[in-house]
Amino acid sequence: MADNYLEKQFAAYEARKAALKKGHKRTGTAAKPATNTLPTRHKIILASASPRRRELLKGLNLNFEVRLIPDINESHPAGLAPEEIPCFIAREKAKAYLPDMKPDELIITADTIVILDGDILEKPKDRDDAIRMLHRLSGRKHKVVTAVVLTSRERQNEFSVTSVVDFAELSDQEITFYVDTYKPFDKAGAYGIQEWIGYIGVRGIEGSFYNVMGLPVQRLYQELETMGELL
């Protein structure tokens, strides 16, 4: 059952990814409008360098622009519970955009962490760190928490979503092949579920597949609807 679910999620993701890339040439940082887009009350700004979040947000058929501020501080106070850290960091990211935010804009910021045994597995520092993380995840379940903060001049809404990912036992060869081939140094926990490691290593998932990729789009859509952003 889990394998069938994952296969469907992978297939849907790959199909949408191929459709978005077909004939697409980027100019600047504005996302290419979909053929039929949903009107929104504010102009949506995705404040993220993640290509995965960009692809997932496109899947909601919303017009948006990508805006980046370099070197935002992503540290957090000691003593925060692991599940609280993504919300704190997503709020801090939002603060960096406030000075230049226009009245007609809505900024989306997000942060994703991987939690195992109460430890936070952040983005690996190097190859050895990535291999070490994957050895820890091998044959075990772990949590993936993504927090999203929606900020306009009038209000700020936030939410977080937790998914549980169950990894099969991974061999040394599988881990080193993945790290050397895909170089997952920009990913929390040193893996992307939509990549080769997800196909061969993930034996089950509880919760949102897209949350593990970095943006829980179903919940995001609900929040935008609740806020009255979708016209």
N, C-alpha and C positions, 0 to 999 in steps of 0.2 A: 504493500500500500504506500509506504513511504517512498520507495523507488519510483512508483508510478507518478506520485505527486511531484517529485523532484524533476522527473523527465518532462512533465507538462510545463513546470515553471521555467526550466532551461529552454525548452522549445519556444515558449511565448517570448522570453527575453531575447533570444537570438533572432526570432522573426521580426520583432520590433526594432532591434538594433540594425538589422539589415535594411529595413524599410526606411529608417531615419538616415542612414548613410547613403542610400541610393541617390545619386545625382546631387549630393549635398556638398557645397563648398562654403567654408566659413569665411565671413568677412567681419572683422572686428570681434566684438564679444556678444553681440545680440544673437539669440537663438533664432533659427529660421522658423517662421510661423508655419504651423501645421495647416493643411488644406481647410479643415473645418475646426476652428478653435472656439473655446468657450470664453465668452466675454467676462471680464472681471472688473470689480469696482476700482481697484488700484492697479497700477503698473507693477508687475511682479519682478523682483530682483532676486536672483539666486546668488547668494554670497558664498560661493564654494568653488574651489579649483578641481573638485572631483569630477572626472568624466562620467563616472557611474551615476552620480546624483543628477548630472545634466541629462543623461539619457533617460533616467527614470521620470524626471519631471516632464520631459517632452512627451512621455507616454500618457500624461493627463490631458494632452491637447490644449495646453495653456501657452499663450505668448509670454515669454519672459526674457530677461536680459541677464547675462552673467557679469557680476562686478566683483573685483578682487582688490583687497587691501593686503599688501605683503607684510609678513612678520608680525602677525597678531599674536599676542601672548596667550598661549593655551595652557598655562600652568593653573593649578588649583590649590586651595588651602588644604593643609594637612587636616585629617580628621573627618573629611567628607566621606560618607558611605559611597562605595563604588557606583551604585545605581544613581547617585545624585550628581556625579561628576559631569556626565554629558550635558545635563541641563545648565550647570554652572558655566561650562565652557561655551555652549551655544549662546547663552546670554552675554558673555563677555565679547564674543564675536560680534553680536548685534550692536553693542555699545560703540564699537569701532566705526560703524557705518552711520551712526546717528547724526554726526555733525554735517554730513553732506547729503542726508536723505531729504528728498523733496516731498511736499505735502501729498502728492498723488501716488506715492510709492509704498510698496509692501516688501520688506526685506525678509528673506528666508535664510536662516542660519541653522546649521546642524552639526552634531558631533556624535561619533560612534566609538564605543569601546567594547572590548572583549574581556569577559571576566571568567577566571578559572580559580577555584579554591579561594575566592576572595581577593585574588591578585588581579591587577589590571594589566592586560597584555596590549601595550600600545604599538605604534608603528616600530618595526625592528630597526635597530641602529645600523646593522650591516648583515652580511650573509650569515655569519655564525649565529647572530642573534635570531634571525629568521628560522634557521634550522633548529635552534634550541626551543623556540616557541612551538613549532610544529611537533616536535617530539613530546612536548608537554600535552598538546591537544590530542595526540594520537590515542585512539581507543577510548576516548572519554567524551562526556557531555560538557558543554560550556554555554555561557550566556552571551548574547550580543545585545547591547542596549544602544539605541539611537534616540537622541533628543532633538527636537525641532522647535525653534523659536520663530514666531511670526510677528514682525514688528512694523507698525505704521506710526504716523504722528499721533493717532488717536488712542491706540491700544497696543498691548503686547500679550500674545497668547503663547503658551508653551505646553508641550506634551512629550512623553517618552514611551517607547515601545520596546518590549523585551521578547527576544526569540531564543529558543534553546536548540543548539546544534549538536548532533551526535556524530562524532568521527569514528570510523573504523580504524583498526590498527594500520598504521602506515609504516612501510619499511624504510630503512635508511636510503635505499636507492630512489624510492618514490619521493621522499622529502627533498633530497638533493636535486633530483631532476626538476621538480617543480620550482624550487628556489632559483636554480641556475637558468631555467627557461623563462619563467614569468617574472622574476625579480620583484617580489611583492613588498617592496620596502615602503610603499606609500599606503599600506593597508594595515589597519589594526589587527593584531593577532597573526600577522604575516600570511594572510591568505585571502583570496577572493572566491566566494562560493560559486560564482558564475564561470570560474576558470576550471582548468583540468583537474585541480585538486578537489573541486566540488563534485565533478563527475565520478571520480574514482574513490573518493574518500568519505563523502557525507552519506551516512546510511539512514539518517532521519532528521527531521526538523519539526519543532513545535512552535507555531506562530508564523509571522510574516517572513516569507522568503526575501522580499525586497528590503525589509528592515535589515537583514544580514548584509545586503549589498550596500546599505548606507542611507536609504531613504524609504520610510514606510509610507508609500504613496497612497494606499487605501485610507489610512488614518489621516494623512495630510489633506486628501480630498474632503473627508468628513469635516475637518476643522475649518477649511476654507468655506464650506457650505454653511456651517454653523455661524461663522463670523459674518455671513452675508456678502462674502467676496464674489461668489458666483452669481452672475446676473441672469 
